[in-house]
């Protein structure tokens, strides 16, 4: 039987940081949940890359329109162009997780 790994939420991370730095959970939730995410989204929307040292790089990549197939019917369909979020892990993160 396979076991499922636990999911750590941003709220849990904020609580850990609040305790470590002796700040209120509410304040840390506002900083991480509201301010950090808002700033990340704003910069990604502008087309900026966001580099977080030790973690990696987030950036928006454009995906060209292409032809695909409906797996149920085999019918050829046109898939429109779209943007996607790409994440490239930093060397430090890869080494830490890979051990």
Phi and psi in degrees as a GROMACS rama.xvg file:
@    title "Ramachandran Plot"
@    xaxis  label "Phi"
@    yaxis  label "Psi"
@TYPE xy
-82.2893  140.432  UNK-2
-99.384  144.301  UNK-3
-90.8855  134.234  UNK-4
-73.8299  143.388  UNK-5
-67.8019  151.305  UNK-6
-103.911  124.765  UNK-7
-96.3118  127.251  UNK-8
-93.4874  164.826  UNK-9
-61.8387  -33.6182  UNK-10
-64.0677  -39.3212  UNK-11
-68.5703  -39.9187  UNK-12
-63.0592  -43.5613  UNK-13
-60.8926  -40.7525  UNK-14
-64.1512  -42.2237  UNK-15
-62.4611  -44.9374  UNK-16
-66.0446  -39.2386  UNK-17
-60.7051  -43.5169  UNK-18
-66.3181  -44.0827  UNK-19
-62.5189  -39.7139  UNK-20
-101.633  10.4241  UNK-21
53.8215  48.5274  UNK-22
-117.815  165.52  UNK-23
-74.6147  149.812  UNK-24
-61.9966  -37.6455  UNK-25
-60.8458  -46.0878  UNK-26
-63.1345  -45.3728  UNK-27
-66.4474  -36.0489  UNK-28
-62.5348  -40.3655  UNK-29
-64.6244  -43.5588  UNK-30
-63.9257  -52.4632  UNK-31
-77.2556  -53.7482  UNK-32
-68.22  -42.4758  UNK-33
-95.1262  -60.6271  UNK-34
-68.3292  -49.9169  UNK-35
-62.4506  -49.2055  UNK-36
-63.2309  -42.1838  UNK-37
-60.027  -44.9101  UNK-38
-66.2765  -41.0301  UNK-39
-61.3398  -48.7346  UNK-40
-62.4904  -44.0948  UNK-41
-58.3975  -44.6241  UNK-42
-71.3276  -38.193  UNK-43
-65.3024  -38.4711  UNK-44
-62.0896  -34.7118  UNK-45
-73.1329  -13.5507  UNK-46
96.6774  5.17424  UNK-47
-75.5625  147.561  UNK-48
-85.0169  145.069  UNK-49
-116.612  115.497  UNK-50
-106.858  123.279  UNK-51
-114.317  108.994  UNK-52
-53.9122  132.822  UNK-53
84.1781  -13.9456  UNK-54
-110.745  -58.6379  UNK-55
155.194  -163.597  UNK-56
-122.756  131.781  UNK-57
-106.188  136.598  UNK-58
-154.786  159.292  UNK-59
-94.8005  130.395  UNK-60
-118.969  143.462  UNK-61
-89.665  135.664  UNK-62
-112.078  123.347  UNK-63
-69.5573  156.599  UNK-64
-64.599  148.056  UNK-65
-153.728  168.106  UNK-66
-97.0107  136.701  UNK-67
-134.525  -174.517  UNK-68
-127.477  140.481  UNK-69
-75.8133  116.468  UNK-70
-64.0829  -25.6437  UNK-71
-76.7357  -40.0116  UNK-72
-109.535  -17.3859  UNK-73
80.4793  0.313329  UNK-74
-66.8175  138.524  UNK-75
-75.5588  132.239  UNK-76
-129.612  157.033  UNK-77
-97.4308  122.863  UNK-78
-98.8295  121.493  UNK-79
-70.5403  159.229  UNK-80
-65.9604  147.694  UNK-81
-156.678  171.397  UNK-82
-104.692  147.989  UNK-83
-135.216  156.112  UNK-84
-91.2657  128.627  UNK-85
-115.6  141.687  UNK-86
-125.177  129.013  UNK-87
-117.79  116.831  UNK-88
-68.245  143.711  UNK-89
-72.3217  155.002  UNK-90
-55.9347  -41.6236  UNK-91
-61.7303  -40.2377  UNK-92
-67.6668  -44.1371  UNK-93
-59.376  -44.0284  UNK-94
-68.0325  -39.6897  UNK-95
-66.8681  -40.5527  UNK-96
-78.5501  -32.8625  UNK-97
-72.4924  -11.3137  UNK-98
